[in-house]
């Protein structure tokens, strides 16, 4: 693994990691992380994927994990960042991997937020496929029942009050999501209040960006995901209205376990099951694609 510092076009320095494979690579993969999740979490999966013949890059969005600058090492107060900024960070990682692996097909593996942001990417023409893991619309009515019971309090009380008091969302001390920049949490709140999520909250220009996506995508929807429902996954995929796309449901029984949940896919106990399935799906992007509802 090689630790990298990437300079974005906006003057932000990002922390990234490149996992090189031995021998000739058969593809390149950028891992887009979930909201509030550090790239550390994906390290076992990234190492394993490199062992399967892929050049893999992970990264931390600005203000998160190892990308948290010295100026904001103790607090995110005053950090100018929103979800559009994080999409630019995603672009930066894609550009960096493409530069290092110019002749390989380039795929995205997006966990939750990491599958929501690709519709905002500027370099979508550089992508050969998106594998979505446990991702969907964050619209509160589409949340899974356990989350739906508390989400209105979260969005209408906890987020606005805590963000106003601290200048950022102190999720770590509250045990919710993790610390997030003010612009990120408030924009995400707007998305989660809209039935059409991103394309509904941001309007025609962003809807057009999503509709310009043509790379194929497969969404793995986890049956016991405590955050994302199958309906939420379908709403998200429908934002990519003109892309070849389909949903595959994944149950714990498929991997001979009792639970997977929203975060479980990336545990190394799933090397021979879910991880192996992801490689097969990446290879499938090279085959003719059909658009699915």
C-alpha atoms as an extended CHARMM CRD file, in Angstrom:
* protein
*
       293  EXT
         1         1  UNK       CA              0.0000000000        0.0000000000        0.0000000000  PROA      1               0.0000000000
         2         2  UNK       CA              1.2490000000        3.4660000000       -0.9360000000  PROA      2               0.0000000000
         3         3  UNK       CA              0.0110000000        6.5100000000        0.9710000000  PROA      3               0.0000000000
         4         4  UNK       CA             -0.6490000000        9.4660000000       -1.3310000000  PROA      4               0.0000000000
         5         5  UNK       CA             -1.4250000000       13.1630000000       -0.9790000000  PROA      5               0.0000000000
         6         6  UNK       CA             -3.6350000000       14.3690000000       -3.8010000000  PROA      6               0.0000000000
         7         7  UNK       CA             -3.9880000000       18.0380000000       -4.7000000000  PROA      7               0.0000000000
         8         8  UNK       CA             -7.4580000000       18.8550000000       -5.9680000000  PROA      8               0.0000000000
         9         9  UNK       CA             -8.2580000000       21.5800000000       -8.4580000000  PROA      9               0.0000000000
        10        10  UNK       CA             -9.7440000000       23.5790000000       -5.5640000000  PROA      10              0.0000000000
        11        11  UNK       CA             -6.4750000000       23.6670000000       -3.6300000000  PROA      11              0.0000000000
        12        12  UNK       CA             -7.4750000000       20.9980000000       -1.1330000000  PROA      12              0.0000000000
        13        13  UNK       CA             -5.0670000000       18.2340000000       -0.1680000000  PROA      13              0.0000000000
        14        14  UNK       CA             -6.6080000000       14.7950000000        0.1920000000  PROA      14              0.0000000000
        15        15  UNK       CA             -5.2620000000       11.6470000000        1.7620000000  PROA      15              0.0000000000
        16        16  UNK       CA             -5.4920000000        8.5840000000       -0.4700000000  PROA      16              0.0000000000
        17        17  UNK       CA             -4.0730000000        5.0650000000       -0.5760000000  PROA      17              0.0000000000
        18        18  UNK       CA             -3.0580000000        3.0920000000       -3.6230000000  PROA      18              0.0000000000
        19        19  UNK       CA             -3.1330000000       -0.6950000000       -3.3850000000  PROA      19              0.0000000000
        20        20  UNK       CA             -1.1330000000       -2.1170000000       -6.2870000000  PROA      20              0.0000000000
        21        21  UNK       CA             -1.5840000000       -5.6620000000       -7.5080000000  PROA      21              0.0000000000
        22        22  UNK       CA              1.2220000000       -8.0190000000       -8.4000000000  PROA      22              0.0000000000
        23        23  UNK       CA              1.5630000000       -8.6870000000      -12.1020000000  PROA      23              0.0000000000
        24        24  UNK       CA             -0.7180000000       -7.3490000000      -14.8010000000  PROA      24              0.0000000000
        25        25  UNK       CA             -3.8570000000       -5.6890000000      -13.4760000000  PROA      25              0.0000000000
        26        26  UNK       CA             -7.2400000000       -6.4660000000      -15.0000000000  PROA      26              0.0000000000
        27        27  UNK       CA             -8.9580000000       -3.3300000000      -13.7990000000  PROA      27              0.0000000000
        28        28  UNK       CA             -8.7900000000       -0.2670000000      -11.5620000000  PROA      28              0.0000000000
        29        29  UNK       CA            -11.1990000000        0.4780000000       -8.7090000000  PROA      29              0.0000000000
        30        30  UNK       CA            -11.8960000000        3.6370000000       -6.7030000000  PROA      30              0.0000000000
        31        31  UNK       CA            -13.6850000000        2.9910000000       -3.4100000000  PROA      31              0.0000000000
        32        32  UNK       CA            -16.1120000000        5.7720000000       -2.4980000000  PROA      32              0.0000000000
        33        33  UNK       CA            -16.8120000000        5.6730000000        1.2150000000  PROA      33              0.0000000000
        34        34  UNK       CA            -20.0100000000        6.1360000000        3.1940000000  PROA      34              0.0000000000
        35        35  UNK       CA            -20.9320000000        9.2530000000        5.1610000000  PROA      35              0.0000000000
        36        36  UNK       CA            -18.6180000000        9.6500000000        8.1420000000  PROA      36              0.0000000000
        37        37  UNK       CA            -16.6280000000        6.4740000000        7.3860000000  PROA      37              0.0000000000
        38        38  UNK       CA            -12.8320000000        6.6740000000        7.1030000000  PROA      38              0.0000000000
        39        39  UNK       CA            -10.8910000000        4.9220000000        4.3570000000  PROA      39              0.0000000000
        40        40  UNK       CA             -9.3200000000        2.7660000000        7.0930000000  PROA      40              0.0000000000
        41        41  UNK       CA            -12.5740000000        0.8380000000        7.2040000000  PROA      41              0.0000000000
        42        42  UNK       CA            -12.1510000000       -0.3480000000        3.6230000000  PROA      42              0.0000000000
        43        43  UNK       CA             -8.4640000000       -1.3260000000        3.9260000000  PROA      43              0.0000000000
        44        44  UNK       CA             -8.9820000000       -5.1120000000        4.3130000000  PROA      44              0.0000000000
        45        45  UNK       CA            -11.2950000000       -5.1790000000        1.2940000000  PROA      45              0.0000000000
        46        46  UNK       CA             -8.9430000000       -2.9800000000       -0.7570000000  PROA      46              0.0000000000
        47        47  UNK       CA             -5.9560000000       -5.2380000000        0.0010000000  PROA      47              0.0000000000
        48        48  UNK       CA             -7.9580000000       -8.3240000000       -0.9000000000  PROA      48              0.0000000000
        49        49  UNK       CA             -9.2100000000       -6.7350000000       -4.1280000000  PROA      49              0.0000000000
        50        50  UNK       CA             -5.6410000000       -5.8620000000       -5.1040000000  PROA      50              0.0000000000
        51        51  UNK       CA             -4.8090000000       -9.5340000000       -4.5770000000  PROA      51              0.0000000000
        52        52  UNK       CA             -7.4910000000      -10.3670000000       -7.1420000000  PROA      52              0.0000000000
        53        53  UNK       CA             -5.7180000000       -8.3350000000       -9.8110000000  PROA      53              0.0000000000
        54        54  UNK       CA             -7.1110000000       -4.8170000000       -9.4040000000  PROA      54              0.0000000000
        55        55  UNK       CA             -5.3350000000       -1.5160000000       -8.8080000000  PROA      55              0.0000000000
        56        56  UNK       CA             -7.3500000000        0.0030000000       -5.9590000000  PROA      56              0.0000000000
        57        57  UNK       CA             -7.5480000000        3.5210000000       -4.5800000000  PROA      57              0.0000000000
        58        58  UNK       CA             -9.3240000000        4.6760000000       -1.4440000000  PROA      58              0.0000000000
        59        59  UNK       CA             -9.5020000000        8.2390000000       -0.1380000000  PROA      59              0.0000000000
        60        60  UNK       CA            -10.9000000000       10.4310000000        2.6160000000  PROA      60              0.0000000000
        61        61  UNK       CA            -13.2190000000       13.3030000000        1.7060000000  PROA      61              0.0000000000
        62        62  UNK       CA            -11.9820000000       16.7360000000        2.7570000000  PROA      62              0.0000000000
        63        63  UNK       CA            -12.3570000000       17.2480000000        6.4880000000  PROA      63              0.0000000000
        64        64  UNK       CA            -12.5990000000       13.5130000000        7.1240000000  PROA      64              0.0000000000
        65        65  UNK       CA            -10.1260000000       10.9010000000        8.3140000000  PROA      65              0.0000000000
        66        66  UNK       CA             -6.5760000000       11.5510000000        7.1810000000  PROA      66              0.0000000000
        67        67  UNK       CA             -7.7260000000       14.4050000000        4.9260000000  PROA      67              0.0000000000
        68        68  UNK       CA             -8.5830000000       16.4500000000        7.9830000000  PROA      68              0.0000000000
        69        69  UNK       CA             -6.1670000000       19.3530000000        7.6310000000  PROA      69              0.0000000000
        70        70  UNK       CA             -3.8920000000       20.6330000000       10.3680000000  PROA      70              0.0000000000
        71        71  UNK       CA             -6.0100000000       23.7890000000       10.5470000000  PROA      71              0.0000000000
        72        72  UNK       CA             -9.0350000000       21.7020000000       11.4220000000  PROA      72              0.0000000000
        73        73  UNK       CA             -7.3440000000       18.9000000000       13.3160000000  PROA      73              0.0000000000
        74        74  UNK       CA             -9.3580000000       19.5670000000       16.4650000000  PROA      74              0.0000000000
        75        75  UNK       CA            -12.5160000000       21.0620000000       14.9930000000  PROA      75              0.0000000000
        76        76  UNK       CA            -14.3420000000       21.2620000000       11.6770000000  PROA      76              0.0000000000
        77        77  UNK       CA            -15.6740000000       24.6840000000       12.5750000000  PROA      77              0.0000000000
        78        78  UNK       CA            -15.1900000000       27.0170000000        9.6230000000  PROA      78              0.0000000000
        79        79  UNK       CA            -14.3440000000       24.3200000000        7.0690000000  PROA      79              0.0000000000
        80        80  UNK       CA            -15.9280000000       25.2630000000        3.7450000000  PROA      80              0.0000000000
        81        81  UNK       CA            -17.1880000000       21.9320000000        2.4070000000  PROA      81              0.0000000000
        82        82  UNK       CA            -20.4350000000       20.4880000000        1.1190000000  PROA      82              0.0000000000
        83        83  UNK       CA            -21.4640000000       17.4160000000       -0.8620000000  PROA      83              0.0000000000
        84        84  UNK       CA            -20.5800000000       19.1000000000       -4.1350000000  PROA      84              0.0000000000
        85        85  UNK       CA            -17.0710000000       19.5760000000       -2.7120000000  PROA      85              0.0000000000
        86        86  UNK       CA            -16.9310000000       15.9010000000       -1.8150000000  PROA      86              0.0000000000
        87        87  UNK       CA            -17.8970000000       15.0140000000       -5.3870000000  PROA      87              0.0000000000
        88        88  UNK       CA            -14.8560000000       17.0310000000       -6.5190000000  PROA      88              0.0000000000
        89        89  UNK       CA            -12.7520000000       14.9650000000       -4.1030000000  PROA      89              0.0000000000
        90        90  UNK       CA            -14.1440000000       11.8180000000       -5.7350000000  PROA      90              0.0000000000
        91        91  UNK       CA            -13.1570000000       13.2750000000       -9.1310000000  PROA      91              0.0000000000
        92        92  UNK       CA             -9.6620000000       13.9080000000       -7.8100000000  PROA      92              0.0000000000
        93        93  UNK       CA             -9.2370000000       10.2800000000       -6.7510000000  PROA      93              0.0000000000
        94        94  UNK       CA            -10.5480000000        9.0290000000      -10.0960000000  PROA      94              0.0000000000
        95        95  UNK       CA             -8.1510000000       11.2870000000      -11.9860000000  PROA      95              0.0000000000
        96        96  UNK       CA             -5.2260000000       10.1240000000       -9.8550000000  PROA      96              0.0000000000
        97        97  UNK       CA             -5.9690000000        6.4440000000      -10.4140000000  PROA      97              0.0000000000
        98        98  UNK       CA             -6.5810000000        6.9570000000      -14.1210000000  PROA      98              0.0000000000
        99        99  UNK       CA             -3.2020000000        8.6730000000      -14.3630000000  PROA      99              0.0000000000
       100       100  UNK       CA             -1.5330000000        5.6760000000      -12.7060000000  PROA      100             0.0000000000
       101       101  UNK       CA             -3.5220000000        3.0590000000      -14.6280000000  PROA      101             0.0000000000
       102       102  UNK       CA             -4.3410000000        4.7730000000      -17.9430000000  PROA      102             0.0000000000
       103       103  UNK       CA             -5.2170000000        1.7050000000      -19.9950000000  PROA      103             0.0000000000
       104       104  UNK       CA             -7.3750000000       -0.2100000000      -17.5380000000  PROA      104             0.0000000000
       105       105  UNK       CA            -11.1660000000       -0.1790000000      -17.2090000000  PROA      105             0.0000000000
       106       106  UNK       CA            -12.0210000000        1.9600000000      -14.1920000000  PROA      106             0.0000000000
       107       107  UNK       CA            -14.8080000000        0.9890000000      -11.8240000000  PROA      107             0.0000000000
       108       108  UNK       CA            -16.3190000000        2.5770000000       -8.7360000000  PROA      108             0.0000000000
       109       109  UNK       CA            -17.3540000000        0.6480000000       -5.6520000000  PROA      109             0.0000000000
       110       110  UNK       CA            -19.5950000000        3.0230000000       -3.7600000000  PROA      110             0.0000000000
       111       111  UNK       CA            -20.7090000000        2.3220000000       -0.2050000000  PROA      111             0.0000000000
       112       112  UNK       CA            -23.8650000000        4.2700000000        0.6820000000  PROA      112             0.0000000000
       113       113  UNK       CA            -22.9040000000        7.9210000000       -0.0150000000  PROA      113             0.0000000000
       114       114  UNK       CA            -20.1930000000        6.6030000000       -2.3350000000  PROA      114             0.0000000000
       115       115  UNK       CA            -22.9300000000        5.4480000000       -4.7280000000  PROA      115             0.0000000000
       116       116  UNK       CA            -24.9580000000        8.6620000000       -4.3730000000  PROA      116             0.0000000000
       117       117  UNK       CA            -22.2290000000       11.1060000000       -5.4240000000  PROA      117             0.0000000000
       118       118  UNK       CA            -21.2440000000        9.6660000000       -8.8490000000  PROA      118             0.0000000000
       119       119  UNK       CA            -24.1390000000       11.4920000000      -10.4940000000  PROA      119             0.0000000000
       120       120  UNK       CA            -22.3620000000       14.7250000000       -9.5680000000  PROA      120             0.0000000000
       121       121  UNK       CA            -18.9710000000       13.7470000000      -10.9880000000  PROA      121             0.0000000000
       122       122  UNK       CA            -17.3690000000       15.8140000000      -13.7220000000  PROA      122             0.0000000000
       123       123  UNK       CA            -15.3980000000       12.9000000000      -15.1110000000  PROA      123             0.0000000000
       124       124  UNK       CA            -18.2600000000       10.4280000000      -15.4480000000  PROA      124             0.0000000000
       125       125  UNK       CA            -17.0450000000        9.5760000000      -18.9560000000  PROA      125             0.0000000000
       126       126  UNK       CA            -13.9600000000        7.9810000000      -17.3550000000  PROA      126             0.0000000000
       127       127  UNK       CA            -16.0220000000        5.3960000000      -15.4590000000  PROA      127             0.0000000000
       128       128  UNK       CA            -16.7590000000        1.9170000000      -16.7940000000  PROA      128             0.0000000000
       129       129  UNK       CA            -19.1380000000        0.7750000000      -14.0710000000  PROA      129             0.0000000000
       130       130  UNK       CA            -20.4750000000        1.3930000000      -10.5630000000  PROA      130             0.0000000000
       131       131  UNK       CA            -21.0170000000       -1.3220000000       -7.9720000000  PROA      131             0.0000000000
       132       132  UNK       CA            -23.3060000000        0.1430000000       -5.3160000000  PROA      132             0.0000000000
       133       133  UNK       CA            -23.1570000000       -1.4050000000       -1.8390000000  PROA      133             0.0000000000
       134       134  UNK       CA            -25.9360000000       -0.7590000000        0.7080000000  PROA      134             0.0000000000
       135       135  UNK       CA            -26.8750000000        2.5390000000       -0.9530000000  PROA      135             0.0000000000
       136       136  UNK       CA            -30.1730000000        4.2370000000       -1.5620000000  PROA      136             0.0000000000
       137       137  UNK       CA            -32.1470000000        7.4130000000       -1.2140000000  PROA      137             0.0000000000
       138       138  UNK       CA            -31.8040000000        8.9640000000        2.2170000000  PROA      138             0.0000000000
       139       139  UNK       CA            -35.3520000000       10.3650000000        2.0320000000  PROA      139             0.0000000000
       140       140  UNK       CA            -36.7060000000        9.8400000000        5.5160000000  PROA      140             0.0000000000
       141       141  UNK       CA            -39.8930000000        8.0360000000        4.4540000000  PROA      141             0.0000000000
       142       142  UNK       CA            -37.7460000000        5.5000000000        2.5840000000  PROA      142             0.0000000000
       143       143  UNK       CA            -35.6010000000        4.7410000000        5.6430000000  PROA      143             0.0000000000
       144       144  UNK       CA            -35.8200000000        1.3320000000        7.2930000000  PROA      144             0.0000000000
       145       145  UNK       CA            -38.3420000000        1.1900000000       10.1750000000  PROA      145             0.0000000000
       146       146  UNK       CA            -35.7840000000        1.2730000000       13.0430000000  PROA      146             0.0000000000
       147       147  UNK       CA            -34.2750000000        4.4710000000       11.6420000000  PROA      147             0.0000000000
       148       148  UNK       CA            -37.5790000000        6.0490000000       10.7020000000  PROA      148             0.0000000000
       149       149  UNK       CA            -38.6290000000        6.1030000000       14.3550000000  PROA      149             0.0000000000
       150       150  UNK       CA            -35.8600000000        8.5670000000       15.2630000000  PROA      150             0.0000000000
       151       151  UNK       CA            -34.9700000000       10.3060000000       12.0200000000  PROA      151             0.0000000000
       152       152  UNK       CA            -37.3760000000       13.2400000000       12.2970000000  PROA      152             0.0000000000
       153       153  UNK       CA            -35.9300000000       14.1470000000       15.7010000000  PROA      153             0.0000000000
       154       154  UNK       CA            -32.4710000000       13.8260000000       14.1670000000  PROA      154             0.0000000000
       155       155  UNK       CA            -33.1790000000       16.1520000000       11.2340000000  PROA      155             0.0000000000
       156       156  UNK       CA            -35.4800000000       18.6680000000       12.9030000000  PROA      156             0.0000000000
       157       157  UNK       CA            -33.9010000000       18.9730000000       16.3430000000  PROA      157             0.0000000000
       158       158  UNK       CA            -30.5000000000       17.3660000000       16.8210000000  PROA      158             0.0000000000
       159       159  UNK       CA            -28.8510000000       18.4420000000       13.5400000000  PROA      159             0.0000000000
       160       160  UNK       CA            -29.9150000000       22.1200000000       13.4710000000  PROA      160             0.0000000000
       161       161  UNK       CA            -29.3210000000       22.7020000000       17.1960000000  PROA      161             0.0000000000
       162       162  UNK       CA            -25.9370000000       20.9330000000       17.4070000000  PROA      162             0.0000000000
       163       163  UNK       CA            -24.6710000000       22.4080000000       14.1300000000  PROA      163             0.0000000000
       164       164  UNK       CA            -25.6250000000       25.9410000000       15.2160000000  PROA      164             0.0000000000
       165       165  UNK       CA            -23.9320000000       25.5150000000       18.5910000000  PROA      165             0.0000000000
       166       166  UNK       CA            -20.6810000000       23.9740000000       17.3380000000  PROA      166             0.0000000000
       167       167  UNK       CA            -20.3450000000       25.3300000000       13.7930000000  PROA      167             0.0000000000
       168       168  UNK       CA            -20.1870000000       21.7370000000       12.5040000000  PROA      168             0.0000000000
       169       169  UNK       CA            -22.0600000000       18.5390000000       13.3330000000  PROA      169             0.0000000000
       170       170  UNK       CA            -20.3430000000       16.9120000000       16.3630000000  PROA      170             0.0000000000
       171       171  UNK       CA            -21.5450000000       13.4450000000       15.5030000000  PROA      171             0.0000000000
       172       172  UNK       CA            -18.6920000000       11.6570000000       17.2370000000  PROA      172             0.0000000000
       173       173  UNK       CA            -19.5940000000       12.9520000000       20.6910000000  PROA      173             0.0000000000
       174       174  UNK       CA            -23.2900000000       12.4080000000       19.9630000000  PROA      174             0.0000000000
       175       175  UNK       CA            -22.7580000000        8.8580000000       18.7070000000  PROA      175             0.0000000000
       176       176  UNK       CA            -24.4050000000        9.7010000000       15.3790000000  PROA      176             0.0000000000
       177       177  UNK       CA            -22.7130000000        9.3530000000       11.9640000000  PROA      177             0.0000000000
       178       178  UNK       CA            -19.4680000000       11.0900000000       12.9700000000  PROA      178             0.0000000000
       179       179  UNK       CA            -18.1720000000       14.6500000000       12.8240000000  PROA      179             0.0000000000
       180       180  UNK       CA            -19.2980000000       16.3740000000        9.6140000000  PROA      180             0.0000000000
       181       181  UNK       CA            -18.6880000000       19.8470000000        8.1470000000  PROA      181             0.0000000000
       182       182  UNK       CA            -21.5920000000       22.2540000000        8.4740000000  PROA      182             0.0000000000
       183       183  UNK       CA            -22.1570000000       22.4670000000        4.7160000000  PROA      183             0.0000000000
       184       184  UNK       CA            -22.2030000000       18.6830000000        4.3500000000  PROA      184             0.0000000000
       185       185  UNK       CA            -24.7300000000       17.9480000000        7.0890000000  PROA      185             0.0000000000
       186       186  UNK       CA            -27.1090000000       20.7770000000        6.1240000000  PROA      186             0.0000000000
       187       187  UNK       CA            -27.0770000000       19.8630000000        2.4300000000  PROA      187             0.0000000000
       188       188  UNK       CA            -27.5560000000       16.2130000000        3.2930000000  PROA      188             0.0000000000
       189       189  UNK       CA            -30.5150000000       17.2360000000        5.4710000000  PROA      189             0.0000000000
       190       190  UNK       CA            -32.1300000000       18.9610000000        2.4730000000  PROA      190             0.0000000000
       191       191  UNK       CA            -31.6680000000       15.8540000000        0.3630000000  PROA      191             0.0000000000
       192       192  UNK       CA            -33.1920000000       13.6280000000        3.0360000000  PROA      192             0.0000000000
       193       193  UNK       CA            -36.2810000000       15.8300000000        3.2720000000  PROA      193             0.0000000000
       194       194  UNK       CA            -37.0590000000       15.4290000000       -0.4540000000  PROA      194             0.0000000000
       195       195  UNK       CA            -38.8480000000       12.3830000000       -1.9450000000  PROA      195             0.0000000000
       196       196  UNK       CA            -36.5630000000       12.5390000000       -5.0040000000  PROA      196             0.0000000000
       197       197  UNK       CA            -33.5000000000       12.9610000000       -2.8190000000  PROA      197             0.0000000000
       198       198  UNK       CA            -30.5700000000       14.6700000000       -4.6070000000  PROA      198             0.0000000000
       199       199  UNK       CA            -32.2860000000       15.3870000000       -7.9120000000  PROA      199             0.0000000000
       200       200  UNK       CA            -35.3750000000       16.6870000000       -6.1410000000  PROA      200             0.0000000000
       201       201  UNK       CA            -33.5850000000       18.8800000000       -3.6360000000  PROA      201             0.0000000000
       202       202  UNK       CA            -31.0800000000       20.3900000000       -6.0810000000  PROA      202             0.0000000000
       203       203  UNK       CA            -33.3520000000       20.9160000000       -9.0830000000  PROA      203             0.0000000000
       204       204  UNK       CA            -33.1050000000       20.7150000000      -12.8490000000  PROA      204             0.0000000000
       205       205  UNK       CA            -29.3630000000       21.2260000000      -13.2870000000  PROA      205             0.0000000000
       206       206  UNK       CA            -28.4180000000       18.3500000000      -10.9790000000  PROA      206             0.0000000000
       207       207  UNK       CA            -31.1880000000       16.1500000000      -12.3520000000  PROA      207             0.0000000000
       208       208  UNK       CA            -29.6790000000       16.6720000000      -15.8070000000  PROA      208             0.0000000000
       209       209  UNK       CA            -26.2380000000       15.6660000000      -14.5000000000  PROA      209             0.0000000000
       210       210  UNK       CA            -27.6020000000       12.3620000000      -13.2030000000  PROA      210             0.0000000000
       211       211  UNK       CA            -29.4540000000       11.7790000000      -16.4520000000  PROA      211             0.0000000000
       212       212  UNK       CA            -26.2060000000       12.1950000000      -18.3990000000  PROA      212             0.0000000000
       213       213  UNK       CA            -24.6940000000        9.1540000000      -16.6710000000  PROA      213             0.0000000000
       214       214  UNK       CA            -24.3380000000        6.2300000000      -19.0580000000  PROA      214             0.0000000000
       215       215  UNK       CA            -22.0110000000        3.8610000000      -17.2250000000  PROA      215             0.0000000000
       216       216  UNK       CA            -23.6600000000        0.6190000000      -16.0380000000  PROA      216             0.0000000000
       217       217  UNK       CA            -24.4110000000        0.0040000000      -12.3840000000  PROA      217             0.0000000000
       218       218  UNK       CA            -25.4190000000       -2.8540000000      -10.1370000000  PROA      218             0.0000000000
       219       219  UNK       CA            -26.7960000000       -2.1750000000       -6.6720000000  PROA      219             0.0000000000
       220       220  UNK       CA            -26.4620000000       -4.7700000000       -3.9220000000  PROA      220             0.0000000000
       221       221  UNK       CA            -29.3950000000       -4.1780000000       -1.5910000000  PROA      221             0.0000000000
       222       222  UNK       CA            -28.9280000000       -5.8730000000        1.7800000000  PROA      222             0.0000000000
       223       223  UNK       CA            -32.1330000000       -7.3860000000        3.1350000000  PROA      223             0.0000000000
       224       224  UNK       CA            -31.2700000000       -6.6430000000        6.7770000000  PROA      224             0.0000000000
       225       225  UNK       CA            -29.8420000000       -3.1770000000        6.1550000000  PROA      225             0.0000000000
       226       226  UNK       CA            -30.9660000000       -1.1160000000        9.1320000000  PROA      226             0.0000000000
       227       227  UNK       CA            -30.6670000000        2.1530000000        7.1760000000  PROA      227             0.0000000000
       228       228  UNK       CA            -31.5070000000        1.5130000000        3.5190000000  PROA      228             0.0000000000
       229       229  UNK       CA            -34.6200000000       -0.2280000000        2.1960000000  PROA      229             0.0000000000
       230       230  UNK       CA            -35.0850000000       -1.8210000000       -1.2060000000  PROA      230             0.0000000000
       231       231  UNK       CA            -37.4250000000        1.0350000000       -2.1160000000  PROA      231             0.0000000000
       232       232  UNK       CA            -34.7450000000        3.5680000000       -1.1910000000  PROA      232             0.0000000000
       233       233  UNK       CA            -32.2590000000        1.7470000000       -3.4060000000  PROA      233             0.0000000000
       234       234  UNK       CA            -34.7030000000        1.8070000000       -6.2880000000  PROA      234             0.0000000000
       235       235  UNK       CA            -35.3100000000        5.5520000000       -5.8610000000  PROA      235             0.0000000000
       236       236  UNK       CA            -31.5680000000        6.1980000000       -5.9790000000  PROA      236             0.0000000000
       237       237  UNK       CA            -31.0250000000        4.0920000000       -9.0900000000  PROA      237             0.0000000000
       238       238  UNK       CA            -33.9190000000        5.8260000000      -10.8170000000  PROA      238             0.0000000000
       239       239  UNK       CA            -32.0530000000        9.1210000000      -10.3990000000  PROA      239             0.0000000000
       240       240  UNK       CA            -29.6040000000        7.6130000000      -12.9310000000  PROA      240             0.0000000000
       241       241  UNK       CA            -32.4720000000        7.4750000000      -15.3970000000  PROA      241             0.0000000000
       242       242  UNK       CA            -30.4930000000        6.7100000000      -18.5610000000  PROA      242             0.0000000000
       243       243  UNK       CA            -27.8770000000        4.3140000000      -17.1760000000  PROA      243             0.0000000000
       244       244  UNK       CA            -28.0570000000        0.5140000000      -17.5050000000  PROA      244             0.0000000000
       245       245  UNK       CA            -28.8840000000       -0.5260000000      -13.9580000000  PROA      245             0.0000000000
       246       246  UNK       CA            -30.2650000000       -3.2920000000      -11.8190000000  PROA      246             0.0000000000
       247       247  UNK       CA            -30.7190000000       -4.2930000000       -8.1880000000  PROA      247             0.0000000000
       248       248  UNK       CA            -29.5900000000       -7.5750000000       -6.6550000000  PROA      248             0.0000000000
       249       249  UNK       CA            -30.8830000000       -8.4130000000       -3.2030000000  PROA      249             0.0000000000
       250       250  UNK       CA            -28.4160000000       -9.9290000000       -0.7430000000  PROA      250             0.0000000000
       251       251  UNK       CA            -29.6290000000      -11.8500000000        2.3070000000  PROA      251             0.0000000000
       252       252  UNK       CA            -27.5030000000      -13.0210000000        5.2480000000  PROA      252             0.0000000000
       253       253  UNK       CA            -28.3740000000      -16.5970000000        4.3210000000  PROA      253             0.0000000000
       254       254  UNK       CA            -26.5780000000      -16.0670000000        0.9910000000  PROA      254             0.0000000000
       255       255  UNK       CA            -23.3310000000      -15.7490000000        2.9570000000  PROA      255             0.0000000000
       256       256  UNK       CA            -24.3730000000      -18.2900000000        5.6220000000  PROA      256             0.0000000000
       257       257  UNK       CA            -24.4350000000      -15.6870000000        8.3970000000  PROA      257             0.0000000000
       258       258  UNK       CA            -27.1050000000      -14.2690000000       10.6780000000  PROA      258             0.0000000000
       259       259  UNK       CA            -26.4420000000      -10.6300000000        9.8740000000  PROA      259             0.0000000000
       260       260  UNK       CA            -24.8440000000       -8.3400000000        7.2820000000  PROA      260             0.0000000000
       261       261  UNK       CA            -26.4780000000       -4.9400000000        7.8590000000  PROA      261             0.0000000000
       262       262  UNK       CA            -25.4740000000       -1.5950000000        6.4070000000  PROA      262             0.0000000000
       263       263  UNK       CA            -21.7630000000       -1.8980000000        7.1800000000  PROA      263             0.0000000000
       264       264  UNK       CA            -21.1200000000       -5.6330000000        7.2120000000  PROA      264             0.0000000000
       265       265  UNK       CA            -20.2240000000       -6.2010000000        3.5500000000  PROA      265             0.0000000000
       266       266  UNK       CA            -16.6650000000       -4.9750000000        4.1190000000  PROA      266             0.0000000000
       267       267  UNK       CA            -15.8180000000       -7.4060000000        6.9580000000  PROA      267             0.0000000000
       268       268  UNK       CA            -13.1570000000       -9.8710000000        5.8780000000  PROA      268             0.0000000000
       269       269  UNK       CA            -15.2890000000      -12.8580000000        6.8650000000  PROA      269             0.0000000000
       270       270  UNK       CA            -17.0020000000      -12.3690000000        3.5020000000  PROA      270             0.0000000000
       271       271  UNK       CA            -13.9480000000      -12.9230000000        1.2950000000  PROA      271             0.0000000000
       272       272  UNK       CA            -15.2110000000      -16.1530000000       -0.2350000000  PROA      272             0.0000000000
       273       273  UNK       CA            -18.8260000000      -15.0270000000       -0.5370000000  PROA      273             0.0000000000
       274       274  UNK       CA            -19.7540000000      -11.3540000000       -0.8990000000  PROA      274             0.0000000000
       275       275  UNK       CA            -16.2770000000      -10.1750000000       -1.8840000000  PROA      275             0.0000000000
       276       276  UNK       CA            -15.9390000000      -12.8820000000       -4.5190000000  PROA      276             0.0000000000
       277       277  UNK       CA            -19.3740000000      -11.8770000000       -5.8000000000  PROA      277             0.0000000000
       278       278  UNK       CA            -18.1950000000       -8.2800000000       -6.1770000000  PROA      278             0.0000000000
       279       279  UNK       CA            -15.3260000000       -9.3650000000       -8.4470000000  PROA      279             0.0000000000
       280       280  UNK       CA            -17.7450000000      -11.3130000000      -10.6390000000  PROA      280             0.0000000000
       281       281  UNK       CA            -19.9580000000       -8.2370000000      -10.8970000000  PROA      281             0.0000000000
       282       282  UNK       CA            -17.0260000000       -6.0040000000      -11.8420000000  PROA      282             0.0000000000
       283       283  UNK       CA            -16.1020000000       -8.4140000000      -14.5960000000  PROA      283             0.0000000000
       284       284  UNK       CA            -19.7090000000       -8.3770000000      -15.7450000000  PROA      284             0.0000000000
       285       285  UNK       CA            -19.4770000000       -4.6890000000      -16.5980000000  PROA      285             0.0000000000
       286       286  UNK       CA            -17.4370000000       -5.7100000000      -19.6450000000  PROA      286             0.0000000000
       287       287  UNK       CA            -20.4530000000       -7.5640000000      -21.0270000000  PROA      287             0.0000000000
       288       288  UNK       CA            -23.3450000000       -5.9990000000      -23.0030000000  PROA      288             0.0000000000
       289       289  UNK       CA            -25.6540000000       -4.1190000000      -20.6320000000  PROA      289             0.0000000000
       290       290  UNK       CA            -29.4170000000       -3.6650000000      -20.5620000000  PROA      290             0.0000000000
       291       291  UNK       CA            -31.2870000000       -0.9280000000      -18.7430000000  PROA      291             0.0000000000
       292       292  UNK       CA            -33.4700000000       -2.2800000000      -15.9480000000  PROA      292             0.0000000000
       293       293  UNK       CA            -36.0120000000       -0.5880000000      -13.7450000000  PROA      293             0.0000000000
